[in-house]
Amino acid sequence: MSASTPSATQPPQPDPRIESLSAITLATRDMQRAVAFYEALGFPLKYGGPREAFTSFAFGGSYLNLIADARAPVNWWGRVIIYVSDVDAIYDKARAAGLAPSFAPSDGPWGERYFHITDPDGHELSFARPLH
């Protein structure tokens, strides 16, 4: 029996499964402007910064990364949904920083309180919290 032939006595291996989302990486044409936007919303800087080609923000075991890329800004591509402890407080923080959310927080029929905001490169973010 060759090393590549499975033994008749070995149980079948389970299919690998998707476990979690580690990070999402968004392209930016202007790292300084993008970092200022995410820091104004309260994203904790982990690596990089306004003068770097790559920046990471770490929160809740996940990362939101920015990469300098001349192909940004983008047309609408979808959205990143980020769970937060207080949707209304993040909305107020965004407004206080001079940012313009798409609409005020509201309760969706699917069971989340949420609002959307678009970053300077056209990436749409949704800040949400499950309704209990």
ABEGO torsion letter per residue (X at the ends): XBAABBBAABBBBBBBBBABBABBBBBBABAAAAAAAAAAAGBBBABEEAABABBBBBBGGBBBBBBBBAAOBBBBAEBBBBBBABAAAAAAAAAAAGBBBABBBBBBAAGBBBBBBBBAAGBBBBBBBBBX
